Amino acid sequence: MELNIVVAMTDTGLIGVNNSLPWHLPEDLKQFKARTLGHPMIMGRLTYDSIGRPLPGRLTVVLTGNKDWNAPEGVRVAHTLDDALALAEACAEELGVAQIMIVGGARVYEQFLPKVKRLFVTEVHTQLEGDAYFPEIDRRIWVETSRQRYTSEGASALEYSFVEYLRRENG
Ligand SMILES: NC(=O)c1ccc[n+]([C@@H]2O[C@H](COP(=O)([O-])OP(=O)(O)OC[C@H]3O[C@@H](n4cnc5c(N)ncnc54)[C@H](OP(=O)(O)O)[C@@H]3O)[C@@H](O)[C@H]2O)c1
């Protein structure tokens, strides 16, 4: 089973502010949907709260330390990384897919990064303030395999790039 990260970040690794996304970039939301649809996703409880509902077409495993957290229908709860992985793996097998998507936030990315094979990154080329960051992408561990740059058609005309990284064989 392959574990992949899907993340959007600025050039300084910023991913969030006040438990939400720091930018409005519909093209990234569309890309996120395309990347995750049909696959199990693992996310932290704060990220789940920021979305506020299960996303259709994807089984969501939410990590929380709170044993009383009530999972809405279509959401599974895990209290450890291993439990989250076991739940997501069982679901992926049922669905007949070989990839599990780790979709944040910062605490969850940090813990799963050493186990992940691919990073699907949207680089948002802007400078913003915030409070949640992705760990450094160490080029000794990750090799960039694909990069495409675009300009958003929204009013902000943000520049962004879809970038993929693969873990090096000895990484
Ligand atoms: N740009 C992006 O692509 C992207 C993607 C996702 C999120 N984000 C942003 O990231 C920010 C949220 O990140 P965050 O680090 O604050 O929160 P988070 O990673 O979403 O969630 C943290 C919570 O997950 C639970 N958790 C994490 N590891 C656990 C473990 N090993 N065992 C049990 N529970 C565990 C805990 O929940 P309890 O407190 O319930 O115990 C913890 O408080 C927001 O700003 C969000 O918008 C950005």
PDBQT file of the ligand as one rigid body, heavy atoms in Angstrom, charges set to zero:
ROOT
HETATM    1  N1  LIG A 201      -2.661  23.719   2.782  1.00  0.00    +0.000 N 
HETATM    2  C1  LIG A 201      -3.038  22.455   2.916  1.00  0.00    +0.000 C 
HETATM    3  O1  LIG A 201      -2.891  21.636   2.005  1.00  0.00    +0.000 OA
HETATM    4  C2  LIG A 201      -3.674  22.028   4.202  1.00  0.00    +0.000 A 
HETATM    5  C3  LIG A 201      -4.202  20.743   4.335  1.00  0.00    +0.000 A 
HETATM    6  C4  LIG A 201      -4.770  20.393   5.559  1.00  0.00    +0.000 A 
HETATM    7  C5  LIG A 201      -4.788  21.303   6.606  1.00  0.00    +0.000 A 
HETATM    8  N2  LIG A 201      -4.271  22.524   6.420  1.00  0.00    +0.000 N 
HETATM    9  C6  LIG A 201      -4.231  23.505   7.513  1.00  0.00    +0.000 C 
HETATM   10  O2  LIG A 201      -3.464  22.978   8.582  1.00  0.00    +0.000 OA
HETATM   11  C7  LIG A 201      -3.940  23.551   9.808  1.00  0.00    +0.000 C 
HETATM   12  C8  LIG A 201      -4.266  22.440  10.778  1.00  0.00    +0.000 C 
HETATM   13  O3  LIG A 201      -3.083  21.734  11.110  1.00  0.00    +0.000 OA
HETATM   14  P1  LIG A 201      -2.778  21.337  12.642  1.00  0.00    +0.000 P 
HETATM   15  O4  LIG A 201      -1.405  20.767  12.735  1.00  0.00    +0.000 OA
HETATM   16  O5  LIG A 201      -3.109  22.502  13.506  1.00  0.00    +0.000 OA
HETATM   17  O6  LIG A 201      -3.906  20.242  12.952  1.00  0.00    +0.000 OA
HETATM   18  P2  LIG A 201      -4.225  18.794  12.322  1.00  0.00    +0.000 P 
HETATM   19  O7  LIG A 201      -2.945  18.082  11.984  1.00  0.00    +0.000 OA
HETATM   20  O8  LIG A 201      -5.253  18.936  11.261  1.00  0.00    +0.000 OA
HETATM   21  O9  LIG A 201      -4.942  18.097  13.543  1.00  0.00    +0.000 OA
HETATM   22  C9  LIG A 201      -4.267  17.951  14.782  1.00  0.00    +0.000 C 
HETATM   23  C10 LIG A 201      -5.119  17.075  15.666  1.00  0.00    +0.000 C 
HETATM   24  O10 LIG A 201      -5.158  15.740  15.149  1.00  0.00    +0.000 OA
HETATM   25  C11 LIG A 201      -5.132  14.828  16.230  1.00  0.00    +0.000 C 
HETATM   26  N3  LIG A 201      -3.905  14.040  16.140  1.00  0.00    +0.000 N 
HETATM   27  C12 LIG A 201      -2.797  14.308  15.411  1.00  0.00    +0.000 A 
HETATM   28  N4  LIG A 201      -1.878  13.318  15.563  1.00  0.00    +0.000 NA
HETATM   29  C13 LIG A 201      -2.444  12.403  16.395  1.00  0.00    +0.000 A 
HETATM   30  C14 LIG A 201      -2.005  11.157  16.918  1.00  0.00    +0.000 A 
HETATM   31  N5  LIG A 201      -0.809  10.628  16.595  1.00  0.00    +0.000 N 
HETATM   32  N6  LIG A 201      -2.834  10.482  17.745  1.00  0.00    +0.000 NA
HETATM   33  C15 LIG A 201      -4.072  10.977  18.055  1.00  0.00    +0.000 A 
HETATM   34  N7  LIG A 201      -4.542  12.161  17.583  1.00  0.00    +0.000 NA
HETATM   35  C16 LIG A 201      -3.727  12.857  16.765  1.00  0.00    +0.000 A 
HETATM   36  C17 LIG A 201      -5.234  15.651  17.502  1.00  0.00    +0.000 C 
HETATM   37  O11 LIG A 201      -6.646  15.831  17.693  1.00  0.00    +0.000 OA
HETATM   38  P3  LIG A 201      -7.319  16.103  19.144  1.00  0.00    +0.000 P 
HETATM   39  O12 LIG A 201      -6.936  17.504  19.497  1.00  0.00    +0.000 OA
HETATM   40  O13 LIG A 201      -8.783  15.943  18.876  1.00  0.00    +0.000 OA
HETATM   41  O14 LIG A 201      -6.753  15.082  20.093  1.00  0.00    +0.000 OA
HETATM   42  C18 LIG A 201      -4.597  16.952  17.081  1.00  0.00    +0.000 C 
HETATM   43  O15 LIG A 201      -4.970  18.056  17.877  1.00  0.00    +0.000 OA
HETATM   44  C19 LIG A 201      -5.176  24.382   9.438  1.00  0.00    +0.000 C 
HETATM   45  O16 LIG A 201      -4.788  25.741   9.275  1.00  0.00    +0.000 OA
HETATM   46  C20 LIG A 201      -5.594  23.797   8.114  1.00  0.00    +0.000 C 
HETATM   47  O17 LIG A 201      -6.326  24.714   7.314  1.00  0.00    +0.000 OA
HETATM   48  C21 LIG A 201      -3.717  22.912   5.254  1.00  0.00    +0.000 A 
ENDROOT
TORSDOF 0
